[in-house]
Every structure is written in C-alpha cells, then in structure tokens.
C-alpha cells in the first residue's frame, strides 16, 4: 500500500487544505507515513506558503531535505507556493499542483482510477480544534500582499455544505470550531446570507462549545459580528484583526481601506461590547517610505490598543505586488532593529494585560496532557500535580497563578 507524507506551512487555510489532501489520498488507498519509521513514502506533499521571503526559504529547505532523506519519493508542491514561478526552477519537484481538484489525476498515476474529490472533511488529525474553511480568495490587493494573485478572487463555500461539515465535526467529538478563510468577512451565500447568518446557524449545533474566528479584517459587517459575539457562549471573546501600521500615511501606501482612527474606534467598541475580550494583530515594519515618525506611530498604536499577541513581520518585497516597485526601501539593518523593538514592546504590553488576569478562573480546552487555551485565546499550562482531569479535548476550569518567561500562564 503506497504511503504519503504531508508538510504544511502557513495559515489555517493551508492546514484545512492539507487535511483535504490527506483525506483524498486515504480515500484512494494511501496510508500516511510517520517520520522516524523505517521505509519511505511514495509521495511527499509540501503545502507551501509564499507570503514572505522567509516562508519561501522554509519551503525550499523542506523540499531539499525531503529529496535528500527520501530520494525515491515523488515530490509534490502545492499551496500558494505552487504559483510562485521561482519554484518551477527547482528540478527536484516532480509535480506542481495549483488546485486541489487536480490531485485525483495525480493519484491515478499511482493507484489507478481515482475517486472523486472530497466535498466534506471527516476530521482533523492530531487536533482538538477543527478548522472550518468558509471562503477562499481576496480582492483587496493591498500593495504588499501576494495573496490575491495566488489565491484568486473571493469565493464562498455553499452555506449548507459548511453547516453539514460543522455538524459532522461536532458529532465526531470536536468541541471548538475555528472559522477560517483568506478574507472571512467577505463570506456570502446568495440564498442564506453573510458571515453573521452563518455563525448564528453554526452556533445552534448541539454540543458545540466554542466558535472562534481565526482572523478578520476591518470590514463593514464587523460591527454586527461583534454584536453577535457579545451574546457569549459559544462565541469566543477573541478577535485577531490585522492593523499592519499605526501611521495613516503608511496605511494609505499599503492600500489599506481604513485609517488608524477607524481601527481605534472599532477596537474601543469591541472592548465595550464583548466581555473579557482579548485582541491580537499583525504589524508590518519597514514598509518602503516608512519614516521614523511613521514607525513610532505604530509603537504608539501598540500601547494604545493593548494587544495580547502581536505578529511582527519585516516588510518582505513580493515581485508582482505594487509595493515591489516602490522607492525608498528601508535598509535591512533598520528593519531588523525595528522588528526587535516592536516585538519587545508587544511582549511588555501583553504581560501587563496578562497580569490583570492572575488569580482569576478560566475555562481551557485541553490540548495535549497539561495545557490548553482559554476562550479568549490565552495559552495555559496546568500544574501536572494538580488534581484536575486533563483529558485531551475536555474543557476544565483552572485558576491562573503566574506568568512564565515565555508569556504563557501557569495554572492549578
């Protein structure tokens, strides 16, 4: 029986897509290869991310490693990396697959006639939270972002298909569903409505304990989504809303459709509306033309907004995007300095927020043997000597007692 191995890079959409590929292969007679065991896989699928130069480098390194360790395997590249022409020059890649729909054709070369593509996932390997992709693609065309070019225009999955998949996840034991997509706020079904309508329907699934949105842009329908989340369980009080910059000048150059004032207004509204809410964000530093004053505005924004987690990215020029041609590039030395400073500041701010939670009791969804996440997305490590029942995929109450060096809570 042929074996396969999947390596996934990037976002939760890629995680969902990898699970789809996994189920396609298993349905067609393949078994999943476990690294560290004897033997070799017949197929290696690298589901790549090309959003930054760093992600490209990680994908290249993985491709070379797999070819070296498993020289007899056929190497397949898919995901966003599949449309990056740079990877076409790597001779070790046997197949580049842009669309998952093309996998059955490749599979047929190994196992005869391939069965139809997967319409609905049956589970998620090694996860206690199920990722539920509701839409694909983006047409915002921010000047730094390659995603619209590699993922295409927004397309929404049928409402009924999503609900059926969500019900199946819950029926197989998942307590939390994470809504994901490239631009989830753009979800729309012509018969049943927008993302808010979809979330309301999913929330009625019996035994579903949590609904989380992985990331959402500042969009016209955000206010009604916030209102929905203010109603409490099963909606998780956490929002990841990309900021990218605290400078209106830089936001305009980035092609973002809001000002910092717009963002601040929404955040203040969220804090007033949703109990115990926490916020996280993305920040890009070193964008072409970003002055020292612009950068300091971003640091001020971090102080004003109070994020519990900030993903700080150095600007990464992507050929084909508008900003790739922009003048006034910032030197690598300055970008590196700004990234470190922004990360250090964000950690100080996050620790201050977390200290306000010490002594409080929270519910965590247990992942692994002694850790989990609260509904507002705080990672908690539980004392192994505790009498708590820490069965994986269970929800338990714990008391937050201290903050570790890594920023995680310790609880009992």
QUIMOUR-V533732 format. One record per residue. RES is the residue in one letter. OMEGA is omega in radians with two decimals (* if undefined). NEAR is the number of other ideal C-beta (glycine too) atoms within 8 Angstrom. Layout:
# QUIMOUR-V533732
[[RES | OMEGA | NEAR] [RES | OMEGA | NEAR]]
This chain:
# QUIMOUR-V533732
[[X | -3.10 | 5] [X | -3.13 | 11] [X | 3.12 | 13] [X | 3.09 | 15] [X | 3.12 | 14] [X | 3.01 | 12] [X | -3.05 | 10] [X | 3.05 | 9] [X | 2.97 | 14] [X | -2.87 | 12] [X | 3.13 | 8] [X | 3.05 | 9] [X | 3.08 | 12] [X | 3.09 | 14] [X | 3.11 | 10] [X | -3.13 | 13] [X | 3.11 | 13] [X | 3.08 | 12] [X | 3.07 | 13] [X | 3.12 | 11] [X | 3.13 | 14] [X | -3.09 | 12] [X | 3.05 | 11] [X | -3.10 | 14] [X | 3.14 | 13] [X | 3.13 | 9] [X | -3.10 | 8] [X | 2.97 | 11] [X | 3.10 | 6] [X | 2.98 | 15] [X | -3.11 | 8] [X | -3.13 | 12] [X | 3.10 | 11] [X | 3.14 | 5] [X | -3.12 | 5] [X | 3.12 | 3] [X | 3.12 | 6] [X | -3.14 | 2] [X | -3.12 | 6] [X | 3.04 | 8] [X | 3.04 | 12] [X | -3.13 | 10] [X | 2.98 | 14] [X | 3.14 | 14] [X | 3.05 | 12] [X | 3.12 | 17] [X | -2.89 | 14] [X | 3.09 | 15] [X | -3.12 | 13] [X | -3.02 | 15] [X | 3.10 | 11] [X | 3.06 | 9] [X | 3.14 | 7] [X | 3.13 | 7] [X | 3.05 | 13] [X | -3.11 | 12] [X | 3.13 | 8] [X | 3.13 | 10] [X | 3.11 | 16] [X | -3.13 | 10] [X | -3.14 | 8] [X | 3.13 | 11] [X | -3.13 | 15] [X | 3.14 | 9] [X | -3.11 | 8] [X | -3.14 | 14] [X | 3.13 | 10] [X | -3.06 | 6] [X | -3.10 | 6] [X | -3.02 | 10] [X | -3.11 | 6] [X | -3.08 | 4] [X | 3.00 | 12] [X | -3.03 | 9] [X | -3.12 | 13] [X | 3.05 | 14] [X | 3.10 | 15] [X | -3.09 | 15] [X | -3.11 | 15] [X | 3.13 | 15] [X | -3.06 | 15] [X | 3.13 | 12] [X | 3.07 | 9] [X | -3.06 | 10] [X | 3.12 | 6] [X | -3.06 | 6] [X | 3.07 | 15] [X | -3.10 | 6] [X | -3.13 | 6] [X | -3.01 | 8] [X | -3.07 | 4] [X | -3.12 | 8] [X | -3.13 | 11] [X | -3.13 | 6] [X | 2.99 | 9] [X | -3.06 | 10] [X | -3.12 | 12] [X | -3.07 | 7] [X | 3.10 | 5] [X | -3.12 | 11] [X | -3.13 | 6] [X | -3.10 | 9] [X | 3.12 | 13] [X | 3.13 | 13] [X | 3.11 | 8] [X | -3.13 | 11] [X | -3.11 | 13] [X | 3.10 | 10] [X | -3.09 | 5] [X | -3.00 | 10] [X | 3.13 | 9] [X | -3.09 | 4] [X | -3.12 | 4] [X | 3.10 | 10] [X | -3.09 | 6] [X | 3.11 | 5] [X | -3.12 | 8] [X | 3.09 | 9] [X | -3.10 | 5] [X | 3.12 | 8] [X | 3.13 | 12] [X | 3.14 | 6] [X | 3.07 | 8] [X | -3.05 | 11] [X | 3.03 | 7] [X | 3.13 | 3] [X | 3.06 | 7] [X | 3.07 | 10] [X | -3.13 | 13] [X | 3.05 | 12] [X | -3.10 | 14] [X | -3.13 | 14] [X | -3.09 | 11] [X | -3.14 | 13] [X | -3.09 | 14] [X | 2.99 | 11] [X | -3.10 | 12] [X | 3.08 | 13] [X | 3.14 | 7] [X | 3.11 | 10] [X | 2.97 | 9] [X | -2.91 | 9] [X | -3.12 | 11] [X | -2.85 | 11] [X | 3.13 | 12] [X | -2.99 | 11] [X | 3.14 | 10] [X | -3.13 | 13] [X | -3.09 | 8] [X | -3.13 | 10] [X | 3.09 | 10] [X | -3.11 | 7] [X | 3.13 | 7] [X | 3.03 | 11] [X | -3.12 | 8] [X | 3.05 | 10] [X | 3.09 | 10] [X | -3.12 | 7] [X | -3.08 | 13] [X | 3.12 | 7] [X | 3.14 | 10] [X | -3.12 | 13] [X | 3.13 | 12] [X | 3.13 | 9] [X | 3.11 | 11] [X | 3.11 | 14] [X | 3.13 | 9] [X | 3.10 | 11] [X | -3.11 | 14] [X | -3.13 | 14] [X | 3.11 | 6] [X | 2.98 | 8] [X | 3.14 | 6] [X | 3.13 | 12] [X | -3.12 | 12] [X | 3.06 | 13] [X | 3.12 | 16] [X | 3.13 | 12] [X | -3.07 | 14] [X | 3.14 | 14] [X | 3.10 | 12] [X | 3.12 | 11] [X | -2.93 | 11] [X | -3.13 | 15] [X | 3.13 | 11] [X | 3.13 | 11] [X | 3.09 | 12] [X | 3.01 | 8] [X | -3.03 | 12] [X | -3.13 | 3] [X | -2.98 | 5] [X | 3.04 | 8] [X | -2.96 | 9] [X | -3.07 | 9] [X | 3.13 | 13] [X | 3.11 | 11] [X | 3.13 | 11] [X | -3.14 | 16] [X | 3.11 | 13] [X | -3.13 | 9] [X | -3.14 | 10] [X | -3.10 | 15] [X | -3.14 | 10] [X | 3.13 | 6] [X | -3.10 | 10] [X | 3.10 | 5] [X | 3.02 | 6] [X | -3.05 | 13] [X | -3.06 | 9] [X | 2.94 | 14] [X | -3.13 | 13] [X | 2.99 | 12] [X | -3.06 | 12] [X | -3.13 | 11] [X | 3.13 | 9] [X | 3.12 | 11] [X | 3.02 | 10] [X | -3.03 | 9] [X | -3.06 | 8] [X | -3.11 | 3] [X | -3.11 | 10] [X | -3.10 | 13] [X | -3.13 | 8] [X | 3.06 | 8] [X | 3.09 | 14] [X | 3.10 | 14] [X | 3.13 | 9] [X | -3.11 | 11] [X | 3.12 | 13] [X | -3.14 | 9] [X | 3.07 | 6] [X | -3.04 | 5] [X | 0.13 | 6] [X | -3.06 | 8] [X | -3.08 | 12] [X | -3.10 | 13] [X | 3.08 | 11] [X | 3.08 | 12] [X | 2.98 | 12] [X | -3.07 | 13] [X | -3.12 | 15] [X | 3.06 | 8] [X | 3.12 | 12] [X | 3.07 | 11] [X | 3.05 | 17] [X | -3.12 | 10] [X | 3.09 | 13] [X | 3.12 | 8] [X | -3.14 | 9] [X | 3.10 | 14] [X | 3.12 | 13] [X | 3.11 | 8] [X | 3.12 | 12] [X | -3.08 | 14] [X | 3.07 | 10] [X | -2.98 | 9] [X | -3.12 | 5] [X | 3.00 | 8] [X | 3.08 | 7] [X | 3.10 | 13] [X | 3.08 | 7] [X | -3.12 | 9] [X | -3.12 | 14] [X | 3.13 | 11] [X | 3.14 | 8] [X | -3.14 | 13] [X | 3.12 | 11] [X | 3.13 | 8] [X | 3.13 | 10] [X | -3.11 | 12] [X | 3.13 | 8] [X | -2.98 | 5] [X | -3.01 | 9] [X | -3.11 | 11] [X | 3.07 | 6] [X | -3.07 | 7] [X | 2.95 | 12] [X | -3.08 | 11] [X | 3.02 | 14] [X | -3.03 | 13] [X | 3.00 | 13] [X | 3.12 | 10] [X | 3.06 | 15] [X | 3.08 | 12] [X | 3.12 | 15] [X | 3.09 | 11] [X | -3.13 | 14] [X | 3.14 | 11] [X | 3.11 | 11] [X | 3.12 | 13] [X | 3.07 | 7] [X | 3.10 | 5] [X | 3.10 | 7] [X | -3.12 | 13] [X | 3.13 | 12] [X | 3.06 | 8] [X | 3.09 | 12] [X | 3.10 | 16] [X | 3.10 | 12] [X | 3.13 | 9] [X | 3.11 | 14] [X | 3.13 | 15] [X | -3.09 | 9] [X | -2.94 | 7] [X | 3.03 | 12] [X | 3.13 | 8] [X | 3.09 | 12] [X | 3.11 | 12] [X | 3.11 | 10] [X | 3.01 | 13] [X | -3.10 | 8] [X | -3.12 | 10] [X | 2.94 | 11] [X | 3.10 | 11] [X | -3.12 | 14] [X | -3.12 | 10] [X | 3.13 | 9] [X | -3.14 | 13] [X | -3.09 | 5] [X | 3.07 | 6] [X | -3.09 | 12] [X | -3.06 | 8] [X | 3.11 | 14] [X | -3.12 | 9] [X | -3.08 | 4] [X | 3.04 | 11] [X | 3.05 | 5] [X | 3.05 | 6] [X | 3.11 | 7] [X | -3.10 | 10] [X | 3.13 | 6] [X | -3.14 | 5] [X | -3.14 | 6] [X | 3.13 | 9] [X | -3.14 | 13] [X | 3.13 | 9] [X | -3.12 | 8] [X | 3.12 | 12] [X | -3.12 | 13] [X | -3.12 | 8] [X | -3.14 | 9] [X | 3.11 | 15] [X | -3.14 | 10] [X | 3.14 | 8] [X | -3.11 | 11] [X | 3.13 | 14] [X | 3.09 | 9] [X | -3.14 | 8] [X | 3.14 | 12] [X | 3.13 | 13] [X | 3.09 | 10] [X | 3.11 | 8] [X | -3.09 | 11] [X | 3.14 | 13] [X | 3.12 | 8] [X | 3.14 | 6] [X | -3.11 | 11] [X | -3.12 | 10] [X | -3.13 | 6] [X | 3.11 | 7] [X | 3.12 | 6] [X | 3.00 | 14] [X | 3.04 | 9] [X | 2.97 | 14] [X | -3.01 | 15] [X | 3.04 | 14] [X | -3.04 | 10] [X | -3.00 | 7] [X | -3.02 | 6] [X | 3.11 | 8] [X | 3.12 | 12] [X | -3.14 | 12] [X | 3.00 | 10] [X | -3.14 | 10] [X | 3.09 | 12] [X | 2.91 | 12] [X | 2.99 | 13] [X | -3.12 | 13] [X | -3.04 | 10] [X | 3.03 | 16] [X | -3.05 | 10] [X | 3.10 | 16] [X | -3.09 | 8] [X | 3.11 | 6] [X | -3.13 | 3] [X | 3.10 | 10] [X | -3.11 | 2] [X | 3.02 | 8] [X | -3.03 | 5] [X | 3.07 | 11] [X | 3.12 | 6] [X | 3.13 | 9] [X | 3.01 | 10] [X | 3.10 | 9] [X | -3.10 | 8] [X | 3.05 | 12] [X | 3.10 | 6] [X | 3.09 | 14] [X | -3.12 | 9] [X | -3.01 | 15] [X | 3.09 | 9] [X | 3.14 | 7] [X | -3.13 | 10] [X | -3.13 | 9] [X | -3.12 | 3] [X | 3.13 | 4] [X | 3.11 | 10] [X | 3.06 | 10] [X | 2.91 | 14] [X | -3.05 | 13] [X | 3.08 | 14] [X | * | 9]]
